[in-house]
Amino acid sequence: MQIDYIAMKCSASAVLAFNLNSTGKQLHLAFFADNILSCDFCNLIILQGVELMVNLFINADISPGIINKNIYGHFSEHLGRCIYGGIWVGKNSPIPNTDGFRNDVAGALKNLRIPVLRWPGGCFADEYHWKDGIGPYEKRPKMINTHWGGVIEDNSFGTHEFLDFCEMIGAEPYICGNVGSGTVHEMQQWVEYITFDGVSPMAELRKQNGREKPWRLKYFGVGNESWGCGGNMRAEYYADLYRRYSTYVRNYGDNRIFKIACGSGNFDTNWTEVLMREAGKFMDGLSLHWYAVPTGNWDDKGSATEFGEDQWFSTLRNTFIIDDLINKHSTIMDKYDPEKRVGMIVDEWGTWYNVEPGTNPGFLFQQNTIRDALVAGIGLNIFNSHCDRVQMANIAQLVNVLQSVILTEGEKMILTPTYHVFDMYKDHMDNKLLQSGFTGPEPRYSFGDESIPAVTMSASRPEDSGQIFITLCNLDPNNSQNVTIDIRGVAGTLSTATGTVLTGSSMNAHNTFDKPDNVKPAAMSPIPIVDNTLKVTLLPMSVTALTVE
């Protein structure tokens, strides 16, 4: 972009710039000394017709680690219309289904190559008794969903349905067990029912209910948010309970379970300290939860669609907090686990707004805009960068709840901007993360007297391919970013980059059932690569995915 700037505060190679066409808004953009028309040792400087450039590098021969595919995981809770109406409509529904599962939803999720799906909660997990959800539908007892809207749960979607659905979409199941109101025996029997291939009461019960061979179950969470809705426990008490309960989450036959302990939901580093010290050797993973709330006020979180740049900025700013959380909790985990055997499991994350007007407050139904797409892109880039410790992440939630990838209304289904980001990012899964960064000053996006990174990125490559996969986010809703990427350490010469871009016509651009394609990816024209360097313009408020070869 060609614009006039006034800059103050000169250094040897860069200045801090103000855009004259944007009411003096500080951009924190860098210019090099040969672009400066006049400089009186840090007095007023005028720059005219300067082309702004963000300079990045990728070291294709240096990898900090492997991006665990489970970072692209999802979460489904018995909450609102996530399960009922979202995933499950029943075998007799007029909505096209296979064995009760919506065909449209299942197809869309298969396209994402979802690696892992968490269930049944969430807060619901610690009031869920699994035996209520097996056997003939007409004999399954009903219960009150006390956490989410006080509605009647008929248990028509239970263990068999969840595990069959995971098989249908190709996802590993991640079951969260009931510590808050359940028993050790109950949890032990559940694992036996699912995984034991032999003669036992639970294996026989499973066979009576129509499943001869056991399922594979890799991931099991011992409780959920035990510091809050899962029992309001102290760290010391839960650590002892975890040691006890996890003992009976047994491995039957060749099935091996990755055991996940309940971790912190904020900056409670004492919880992490106690859990790692007292129970670290008994766990394979420790969870972490974080939601970006625009206002920071849980009683009035802000609208999903009616907001100005102030809440655009605050939502993105609060998304970056997860990076700080990971660093702080990782430091403690490193103290007790320097080999990084225990994975950090970010099994709830995303945005949380006020519910849509006129909907049940307990159903947590919210729309999904291009703002949410940027949150998803930022979050996934952060998790990728921490692949040495972060082994799984599960965005909340799958369908019709919080930052969902799919919305349904009767027979209708739409894909949200967040869905498209996961689709654009999925080629990162199980790739080698590549070292990357800025060769010059990092561009900043400012609002008021605060600023955040204007550009975030990830770069990766498959083990057996010469391709390089790059994802970039431009957080600034007003300005493009002209980016130069220097790709180093490649054997031979790169020729072309192809890709897609996701953006919106406004900060609150979103898809509706009447207009399902308001926000969708667009193919980019091939970008030539000269001397292993490519140049690309990142549109305002956009997510870009590039494949370089």
QUIWORA-V913856 format. One record per residue. N is the residue number from 1. SS is DSSP state (H for helix, E for strand, - for the rest). PHI is phi in whole degrees, 0 to 359 (none if undefined). Layout:
n:N ss:SS phi:PHI
n:N ss:SS phi:PHI
//
This chain:
n:1 ss:- phi:none
n:2 ss:E phi:253
n:3 ss:E phi:214
n:4 ss:E phi:267
n:5 ss:E phi:229
n:6 ss:E phi:245
n:7 ss:E phi:231
n:8 ss:E phi:232
n:9 ss:E phi:74
n:10 ss:E phi:277
n:11 ss:- phi:235
n:12 ss:- phi:297
n:13 ss:- phi:227
n:14 ss:- phi:210
n:15 ss:E phi:227
n:16 ss:E phi:264
n:17 ss:E phi:250
n:18 ss:E phi:239
n:19 ss:E phi:276
n:20 ss:H phi:293
n:21 ss:H phi:270
n:22 ss:H phi:228
n:23 ss:- phi:50
n:24 ss:- phi:73
n:25 ss:- phi:293
n:26 ss:E phi:287
n:27 ss:- phi:252
n:28 ss:- phi:53
n:29 ss:- phi:255
n:30 ss:- phi:260
n:31 ss:- phi:232
n:32 ss:- phi:267
n:33 ss:H phi:302
n:34 ss:H phi:287
n:35 ss:H phi:266
n:36 ss:- phi:279
n:37 ss:- phi:282
n:38 ss:- phi:210
n:39 ss:- phi:212
n:40 ss:- phi:251
n:41 ss:- phi:50
n:42 ss:- phi:77
n:43 ss:- phi:278
n:44 ss:- phi:301
n:45 ss:E phi:233
n:46 ss:E phi:247
n:47 ss:E phi:239
n:48 ss:E phi:241
n:49 ss:E phi:60
n:50 ss:E phi:274
n:51 ss:E phi:271
n:52 ss:- phi:283
n:53 ss:- phi:221
n:54 ss:E phi:258
n:55 ss:E phi:254
n:56 ss:E phi:240
n:57 ss:E phi:229
n:58 ss:E phi:228
n:59 ss:E phi:265
n:60 ss:- phi:289
n:61 ss:- phi:256
n:62 ss:- phi:235
n:63 ss:- phi:235
n:64 ss:- phi:287
n:65 ss:E phi:162
n:66 ss:E phi:258
n:67 ss:- phi:282
n:68 ss:- phi:298
n:69 ss:H phi:302
n:70 ss:H phi:290
n:71 ss:H phi:300
n:72 ss:H phi:262
n:73 ss:E phi:280
n:74 ss:E phi:223
n:75 ss:E phi:221
n:76 ss:- phi:229
n:77 ss:- phi:241
n:78 ss:- phi:287
n:79 ss:- phi:211
n:80 ss:- phi:55
n:81 ss:- phi:251
n:82 ss:- phi:292
n:83 ss:- phi:280
n:84 ss:E phi:276
n:85 ss:- phi:95
n:86 ss:- phi:264
n:87 ss:- phi:262
n:88 ss:E phi:247
n:89 ss:- phi:239
n:90 ss:- phi:88
n:91 ss:- phi:291
n:92 ss:- phi:261
n:93 ss:- phi:288
n:94 ss:- phi:289
n:95 ss:- phi:290
n:96 ss:- phi:309
n:97 ss:E phi:211
n:98 ss:E phi:238
n:99 ss:- phi:55
n:100 ss:- phi:97
n:101 ss:E phi:268
n:102 ss:E phi:302
n:103 ss:H phi:293
n:104 ss:H phi:293
n:105 ss:H phi:294
n:106 ss:H phi:301
n:107 ss:H phi:296
n:108 ss:H phi:296
n:109 ss:H phi:288
n:110 ss:H phi:299
n:111 ss:H phi:297
n:112 ss:H phi:285
n:113 ss:- phi:55
n:114 ss:- phi:304
n:115 ss:- phi:278
n:116 ss:E phi:207
n:117 ss:E phi:229
n:118 ss:E phi:268
n:119 ss:E phi:194
n:120 ss:- phi:266
n:121 ss:- phi:191
n:122 ss:- phi:70
n:123 ss:H phi:307
n:124 ss:H phi:299
n:125 ss:H phi:301
n:126 ss:H phi:272
n:127 ss:H phi:234
n:128 ss:- phi:263
n:129 ss:- phi:248
n:130 ss:H phi:298
n:131 ss:H phi:292
n:132 ss:H phi:289
n:133 ss:H phi:248
n:134 ss:- phi:231
n:135 ss:- phi:85
n:136 ss:- phi:304
n:137 ss:H phi:304
n:138 ss:H phi:291
n:139 ss:H phi:260
n:140 ss:- phi:283
n:141 ss:- phi:290
n:142 ss:- phi:272
n:143 ss:E phi:218
n:144 ss:E phi:265
n:145 ss:- phi:276
n:146 ss:- phi:291
n:147 ss:- phi:283
n:148 ss:- phi:235
n:149 ss:- phi:90
n:150 ss:- phi:64
n:151 ss:- phi:275
n:152 ss:E phi:278
n:153 ss:E phi:260
n:154 ss:- phi:268
n:155 ss:- phi:61
n:156 ss:- phi:289
n:157 ss:- phi:250
n:158 ss:- phi:227
n:159 ss:H phi:302
n:160 ss:H phi:299
n:161 ss:H phi:295
n:162 ss:H phi:297
n:163 ss:H phi:292
n:164 ss:H phi:294
n:165 ss:H phi:295
n:166 ss:H phi:300
n:167 ss:H phi:297
n:168 ss:H phi:297
n:169 ss:H phi:263
n:170 ss:- phi:81
n:171 ss:- phi:255
n:172 ss:E phi:287
n:173 ss:E phi:282
n:174 ss:E phi:234
n:175 ss:E phi:259
n:176 ss:E phi:255
n:177 ss:E phi:272
n:178 ss:- phi:272
n:179 ss:- phi:261
n:180 ss:- phi:297
n:181 ss:- phi:232
n:182 ss:- phi:256
n:183 ss:- phi:245
n:184 ss:H phi:300
n:185 ss:H phi:299
n:186 ss:H phi:300
n:187 ss:H phi:291
n:188 ss:H phi:299
n:189 ss:H phi:295
n:190 ss:H phi:297
n:191 ss:H phi:296
n:192 ss:H phi:297
n:193 ss:H phi:302
n:194 ss:H phi:282
n:195 ss:H phi:245
n:196 ss:- phi:277
n:197 ss:- phi:251
n:198 ss:- phi:181
n:199 ss:- phi:258
n:200 ss:- phi:197
n:201 ss:H phi:305
n:202 ss:H phi:288
n:203 ss:H phi:296
n:204 ss:H phi:294
n:205 ss:H phi:296
n:206 ss:H phi:300
n:207 ss:H phi:296
n:208 ss:H phi:300
n:209 ss:- phi:269
n:210 ss:- phi:104
n:211 ss:- phi:243
n:212 ss:- phi:289
n:213 ss:- phi:269
n:214 ss:- phi:290
n:215 ss:- phi:272
n:216 ss:- phi:271
n:217 ss:- phi:228
n:218 ss:- phi:262
n:219 ss:E phi:243
n:220 ss:E phi:220
n:221 ss:E phi:263
n:222 ss:E phi:265
n:223 ss:- phi:87
n:224 ss:- phi:222
n:225 ss:- phi:41
n:226 ss:- phi:295
n:227 ss:- phi:283
n:228 ss:- phi:226
n:229 ss:- phi:297
n:230 ss:- phi:274
n:231 ss:- phi:141
n:232 ss:- phi:51
n:233 ss:- phi:270
n:234 ss:- phi:280
n:235 ss:H phi:302
n:236 ss:H phi:297
n:237 ss:H phi:293
n:238 ss:H phi:295
n:239 ss:H phi:303
n:240 ss:H phi:292
n:241 ss:H phi:298
n:242 ss:H phi:301
n:243 ss:H phi:302
n:244 ss:H phi:289
n:245 ss:H phi:297
n:246 ss:H phi:295
n:247 ss:H phi:302
n:248 ss:- phi:262
n:249 ss:- phi:275
n:250 ss:- phi:267
n:251 ss:- phi:269
n:252 ss:- phi:255
n:253 ss:- phi:61
n:254 ss:- phi:263
n:255 ss:- phi:285
n:256 ss:- phi:242
n:257 ss:- phi:259
n:258 ss:E phi:271
n:259 ss:E phi:267
n:260 ss:E phi:244
n:261 ss:E phi:270
n:262 ss:- phi:286
n:263 ss:- phi:255
n:264 ss:- phi:283
n:265 ss:- phi:247
n:266 ss:- phi:194
n:267 ss:- phi:268
n:268 ss:- phi:285
n:269 ss:H phi:288
n:270 ss:H phi:297
n:271 ss:H phi:301
n:272 ss:H phi:296
n:273 ss:H phi:302
n:274 ss:H phi:295
n:275 ss:H phi:296
n:276 ss:H phi:293
n:277 ss:H phi:290
n:278 ss:H phi:267
n:279 ss:H phi:223
n:280 ss:H phi:305
n:281 ss:H phi:288
n:282 ss:H phi:261
n:283 ss:- phi:244
n:284 ss:- phi:255
n:285 ss:E phi:212
n:286 ss:E phi:229
n:287 ss:E phi:279
n:288 ss:E phi:211
n:289 ss:E phi:241
n:290 ss:E phi:204
n:291 ss:E phi:238
n:292 ss:E phi:273
n:293 ss:- phi:249
n:294 ss:- phi:305
n:295 ss:- phi:273
n:296 ss:- phi:74
n:297 ss:- phi:247
n:298 ss:- phi:291
n:299 ss:- phi:277
n:300 ss:- phi:211
n:301 ss:- phi:281
n:302 ss:- phi:107
n:303 ss:- phi:278
n:304 ss:- phi:286
n:305 ss:- phi:232
n:306 ss:- phi:254
n:307 ss:- phi:205
n:308 ss:- phi:256
n:309 ss:H phi:294
n:310 ss:H phi:299
n:311 ss:H phi:278
n:312 ss:H phi:302
n:313 ss:H phi:296
n:314 ss:H phi:296
n:315 ss:H phi:296
n:316 ss:H phi:293
n:317 ss:H phi:302
n:318 ss:H phi:289
n:319 ss:H phi:293
n:320 ss:- phi:293
n:321 ss:H phi:300
n:322 ss:H phi:300
n:323 ss:H phi:296
n:324 ss:H phi:295
n:325 ss:H phi:299
n:326 ss:H phi:300
n:327 ss:H phi:298
n:328 ss:H phi:293
n:329 ss:H phi:288
n:330 ss:H phi:296
n:331 ss:H phi:301
n:332 ss:H phi:290
n:333 ss:H phi:299
n:334 ss:H phi:299
n:335 ss:H phi:299
n:336 ss:H phi:260
n:337 ss:- phi:218
n:338 ss:- phi:296
n:339 ss:- phi:281
n:340 ss:- phi:59
n:341 ss:- phi:290
n:342 ss:- phi:279
n:343 ss:E phi:276
n:344 ss:E phi:277
n:345 ss:E phi:243
n:346 ss:E phi:274
n:347 ss:E phi:271
n:348 ss:E phi:213
n:349 ss:E phi:199
n:350 ss:E phi:136
n:351 ss:E phi:262
n:352 ss:- phi:218
n:353 ss:- phi:240
n:354 ss:- phi:300
n:355 ss:- phi:293
n:356 ss:- phi:298
n:357 ss:- phi:306
n:358 ss:- phi:86
n:359 ss:- phi:258
n:360 ss:- phi:300
n:361 ss:H phi:302
n:362 ss:H phi:278
n:363 ss:H phi:265
n:364 ss:- phi:52
n:365 ss:- phi:274
n:366 ss:- phi:222
n:367 ss:- phi:287
n:368 ss:- phi:216
n:369 ss:E phi:247
n:370 ss:H phi:297
n:371 ss:H phi:300
n:372 ss:H phi:294
n:373 ss:H phi:300
n:374 ss:H phi:294
n:375 ss:H phi:302
n:376 ss:H phi:299
n:377 ss:H phi:297
n:378 ss:H phi:300
n:379 ss:H phi:301
n:380 ss:H phi:294
n:381 ss:H phi:298
n:382 ss:H phi:295
n:383 ss:H phi:298
n:384 ss:H phi:304
n:385 ss:H phi:293
n:386 ss:- phi:254
n:387 ss:- phi:294
n:388 ss:- phi:290
n:389 ss:- phi:241
n:390 ss:E phi:281
n:391 ss:E phi:254
n:392 ss:E phi:200
n:393 ss:E phi:215
n:394 ss:E phi:226
n:395 ss:E phi:292
n:396 ss:E phi:253
n:397 ss:- phi:231
n:398 ss:- phi:297
n:399 ss:E phi:222
n:400 ss:- phi:66
n:401 ss:- phi:225
n:402 ss:- phi:53
n:403 ss:- phi:274
n:404 ss:- phi:280
n:405 ss:- phi:271
n:406 ss:E phi:222
n:407 ss:E phi:240
n:408 ss:E phi:232
n:409 ss:E phi:210
n:410 ss:- phi:61
n:411 ss:- phi:280
n:412 ss:E phi:277
n:413 ss:E phi:217
n:414 ss:E phi:230
n:415 ss:E phi:264
n:416 ss:- phi:272
n:417 ss:H phi:306
n:418 ss:H phi:296
n:419 ss:H phi:305
n:420 ss:H phi:297
n:421 ss:H phi:296
n:422 ss:H phi:299
n:423 ss:H phi:293
n:424 ss:H phi:288
n:425 ss:H phi:267
n:426 ss:H phi:297
n:427 ss:H phi:288
n:428 ss:H phi:289
n:429 ss:- phi:300
n:430 ss:- phi:67
n:431 ss:- phi:279
n:432 ss:E phi:283
n:433 ss:E phi:294
n:434 ss:- phi:255
n:435 ss:E phi:297
n:436 ss:E phi:209
n:437 ss:E phi:173
n:438 ss:E phi:262
n:439 ss:- phi:271
n:440 ss:- phi:232
n:441 ss:- phi:302
n:442 ss:- phi:287
n:443 ss:- phi:292
n:444 ss:E phi:239
n:445 ss:E phi:249
n:446 ss:E phi:247
n:447 ss:E phi:216
n:448 ss:- phi:63
n:449 ss:- phi:256
n:450 ss:E phi:242
n:451 ss:E phi:215
n:452 ss:E phi:224
n:453 ss:E phi:304
n:454 ss:- phi:276
n:455 ss:E phi:228
n:456 ss:E phi:236
n:457 ss:E phi:206
n:458 ss:E phi:223
n:459 ss:E phi:223
n:460 ss:E phi:210
n:461 ss:E phi:212
n:462 ss:- phi:295
n:463 ss:- phi:298
n:464 ss:- phi:248
n:465 ss:- phi:219
n:466 ss:- phi:274
n:467 ss:- phi:291
n:468 ss:E phi:235
n:469 ss:E phi:249
n:470 ss:E phi:232
n:471 ss:E phi:238
n:472 ss:E phi:226
n:473 ss:E phi:240
n:474 ss:E phi:254
n:475 ss:- phi:277
n:476 ss:- phi:287
n:477 ss:- phi:279
n:478 ss:- phi:247
n:479 ss:- phi:230
n:480 ss:- phi:286
n:481 ss:E phi:233
n:482 ss:E phi:273
n:483 ss:E phi:244
n:484 ss:E phi:248
n:485 ss:E phi:242
n:486 ss:E phi:266
n:487 ss:E phi:260
n:488 ss:E phi:251
n:489 ss:- phi:74
n:490 ss:- phi:260
n:491 ss:- phi:275
n:492 ss:- phi:92
n:493 ss:- phi:242
n:494 ss:- phi:280
n:495 ss:- phi:241
n:496 ss:E phi:215
n:497 ss:E phi:241
n:498 ss:E phi:238
n:499 ss:E phi:181
n:500 ss:E phi:227
n:501 ss:E phi:227
n:502 ss:E phi:239
n:503 ss:- phi:210
n:504 ss:- phi:223
n:505 ss:- phi:282
n:506 ss:- phi:205
n:507 ss:- phi:297
n:508 ss:- phi:255
n:509 ss:- phi:301
n:510 ss:E phi:206
n:511 ss:- phi:265
n:512 ss:- phi:236
n:513 ss:- phi:292
n:514 ss:- phi:276
n:515 ss:- phi:229
n:516 ss:- phi:284
n:517 ss:- phi:243
n:518 ss:- phi:301
n:519 ss:- phi:236
n:520 ss:- phi:207
n:521 ss:- phi:295
n:522 ss:E phi:238
n:523 ss:E phi:290
n:524 ss:- phi:264
n:525 ss:- phi:294
n:526 ss:- phi:307
n:527 ss:E phi:252
n:528 ss:E phi:291
n:529 ss:- phi:246
n:530 ss:E phi:244
n:531 ss:- phi:55
n:532 ss:- phi:59
n:533 ss:E phi:232
n:534 ss:E phi:237
n:535 ss:E phi:238
n:536 ss:E phi:217
n:537 ss:E phi:263
n:538 ss:E phi:270
n:539 ss:- phi:295
n:540 ss:- phi:304
n:541 ss:- phi:38
n:542 ss:E phi:224
n:543 ss:E phi:240
n:544 ss:E phi:235
n:545 ss:E phi:237
n:546 ss:E phi:236
n:547 ss:E phi:245
n:548 ss:E phi:250
n:549 ss:- phi:206
//
